[in-house]
Amino acid sequence: MYLINVFGNLLIILAISSDSHLHTPMYFFIANLSFVDICFTSTTVPKMLVNSQTGNKGITYSGCIAQIHFYLLFAGLDDFLLTVMAYDRFVAICHPLHYSVIMNSRLCVLLVLVSWIIIVFLFYSSILGVYLSSAATHNSLFGATASMMYTVVTPMLNPFIYSLRNKDIKRALKRFFVKKTTKGRVS
């Protein structure tokens, strides 16, 4: 599932960056969401895979704090990027004639940067206490199942939900692969 997540999200990023038709606010946000999803799962899954192979379930205190920091950062960014994407669609539907003026490239970059900044202030300090609570109060099987769902399954499905059902992305992927195979044959 981890490899599907990374590969699917990288494919979305490559398709969007290589096709000039997809250089619009909506696809800019989707590419950022794909990047954040790769980072989100990469904060926990590699350690989880090592632990499952070695049987060692330990982590250093500094490793734990770093993992929590990046996990919360990317989880919050996921939430804010989805909110920004909802705003983008709101503007496109409710103000179609003013869409290109409202959702200019400067605003799109600013919205993504604000998402990164808000996360540090809003989530990091409040959620840190929850994750540092006593381990005795948590059901381990339920916690493991729940964490697998939101750390691996949801980011793995995001590219399929937001992009691969989209005709423009499918066309961009076809053009990307045709261009790559054509270059391979010419070389």
C-alpha positions in Angstrom: 0.0 0.0 0.0 2.9 2.3 0.7 4.4 1.8 -2.7 1.0 2.4 -4.4 0.6 5.6 -2.4 4.0 6.9 -3.3 3.8 5.8 -7.0 0.2 7.1 -7.5 1.0 10.5 -5.9 4.2 10.8 -7.9 2.4 10.0 -11.1 -0.1 12.8 -10.4 2.7 15.3 -9.7 4.5 14.3 -12.9 1.3 14.5 -15.0 0.4 17.9 -13.6 3.9 19.4 -13.9 4.6 18.0 -17.4 1.3 19.1 -19.0 0.8 22.9 -19.5 -3.0 22.4 -19.8 -3.0 21.4 -16.1 -1.2 24.5 -14.9 -4.4 25.8 -13.2 -5.2 26.5 -9.6 -7.2 23.3 -9.1 -4.3 21.1 -10.4 -1.7 23.2 -8.5 -3.6 22.3 -5.3 -3.9 18.6 -6.3 -0.2 18.4 -6.9 0.5 19.9 -3.5 -1.9 17.5 -1.9 -0.1 14.6 -3.6 3.2 15.8 -2.3 1.8 16.2 1.2 0.3 12.7 1.1 3.7 11.2 0.1 5.3 13.1 3.0 2.5 12.2 5.4 2.9 8.4 4.9 6.6 8.6 4.7 6.8 10.0 8.3 5.5 6.7 9.8 5.2 3.9 7.4 9.0 3.2 6.8 9.5 2.9 10.6 6.4 0.7 10.9 7.7 -1.6 8.1 11.1 -1.9 9.8 9.4 -2.6 13.1 7.3 -5.3 11.6 10.3 -7.0 9.9 12.6 -6.8 12.9 10.1 -7.3 15.7 11.6 -4.3 17.5 8.8 -1.8 18.4 11.1 0.7 20.1 11.7 4.3 19.0 14.0 6.9 20.5 12.5 9.8 22.3 13.9 12.3 19.8 12.8 10.0 16.9 9.3 10.0 18.4 9.1 13.7 18.8 10.4 14.3 15.2 7.9 11.7 13.9 5.0 13.4 15.8 6.1 16.8 14.6 6.2 15.9 10.9 3.1 13.7 11.2 1.0 16.5 12.6 2.5 19.0 10.1 1.5 16.9 7.1 -1.9 15.8 8.6 -2.8 19.4 9.1 -1.6 20.4 5.7 -3.8 17.7 4.2 -6.8 19.3 6.0 -6.0 22.8 5.0 -5.2 21.9 1.3 -8.6 20.2 1.1 -10.2 23.4 2.5 -8.3 25.5 0.0 -9.5 23.1 -2.8 -13.0 23.5 -1.6 -12.6 27.3 -1.8 -11.2 27.0 -5.3 -14.3 25.0 -6.4 -16.6 27.5 -4.6 -15.1 30.4 -6.6 -15.2 28.4 -9.8 -18.9 27.6 -9.4 -20.2 30.8 -7.8 -18.1 33.3 -9.5 -17.1 31.8 -12.9 -16.6 35.1 -14.7 -14.2 36.4 -12.0 -12.5 33.0 -11.4 -9.2 33.8 -13.1 -9.0 37.2 -11.4 -9.7 35.9 -8.0 -7.7 32.6 -8.2 -4.5 34.1 -9.7 -1.2 32.4 -9.2 -0.1 34.7 -6.4 -3.2 33.9 -4.4 -2.7 30.1 -5.0 0.9 30.2 -3.7 -0.2 32.4 -0.8 -3.0 30.0 0.2 -0.6 27.0 0.2 2.0 29.0 2.2 -0.7 30.1 4.7 -1.7 26.4 5.0 1.8 25.6 6.0 2.0 28.4 8.5 -1.4 27.9 10.2 -0.6 24.3 10.8 2.3 25.1 13.0 0.3 27.4 15.2 -3.1 25.7 15.3 -2.4 22.0 15.4 1.1 21.4 16.7 0.7 22.8 20.2 -2.7 21.4 20.8 -2.4 17.9 19.4 1.0 17.2 20.9 -0.5 16.7 24.3 -2.9 14.0 23.0 0.0 12.0 21.5 2.1 12.3 24.6 -0.7 11.0 26.8 -0.3 7.7 28.7 -0.1 4.6 26.6 -2.1 2.7 29.2 -5.2 4.5 28.3 -5.2 3.4 24.6 -6.5 0.1 23.1 -3.6 -1.1 21.0 -5.5 -3.2 18.4 -8.0 -0.4 17.8 -5.2 2.2 17.7 -3.2 0.2 15.2 -6.1 -0.4 12.9 -7.2 3.3 13.1 -3.6 4.5 12.5 -3.3 2.2 9.5 -6.5 3.7 8.0 -5.5 7.3 8.3 -1.7 7.0 7.7 -1.8 4.6 4.8 -5.2 3.9 3.3 -6.5 7.5 3.0 -3.4 9.0 1.4 -3.2 6.0 -0.9 -6.8 6.7 -2.1 -6.4 10.4 -2.6 -4.8 10.2 -6.0 -7.6 7.9 -7.2 -10.3 10.0 -5.7 -9.1 13.5 -6.7 -7.2 12.8 -9.9 -7.4 9.5 -11.7 -11.1 9.8 -12.3 -10.5 13.1 -14.0 -10.4 13.1 -17.8 -7.7 15.9 -18.0 -5.3 13.9 -15.7 -5.9 10.8 -17.7 -5.1 12.6 -21.0 -2.0 14.2 -19.4 -0.8 10.8 -18.2 -1.3 9.3 -21.6 0.7 12.2 -23.2 3.4 11.8 -20.5 3.9 8.1 -21.2 3.6 8.4 -25.0 6.3 11.2 -24.8 8.5 9.0 -22.6 8.2 5.9 -24.8 8.7 7.9 -28.0 11.9 9.4 -26.6 13.0 5.8 -25.6 12.5 4.5 -29.1 14.3 7.5 -30.8 17.4 7.2 -28.5 
